[in-house]
Amino acid sequence: MEKAPIEQAAVLAMDEARTNLRQRRIVDAGIAVQGSMNTMSAVEYLRRRDIGRDVIERVLLEPHRRRARA
């Protein structure tokens, strides 16, 4: 049986939220690595966890552009 469009949208939103939460945790850990070690270590940490180059550059090299914490 096929799911209703609203139910499908809800499932997709939950999947995206899980992915975003996972990525946020990885990025936060990468920022911590940068603070405790160095930027190159943080870059490698994030790259190995499939964080996009644009995100890596923004959060590590332009801290003023980081999203506010909720």
PyMOL commands that set and color helices and strands:
alter all, ss='L'
color gray80, all
select helices_A, chain A and resi 5-36+39-47+53-61+63-65
alter helices_A, ss='H'
color red, helices_A
deselect
rebuild
show_as cartoon
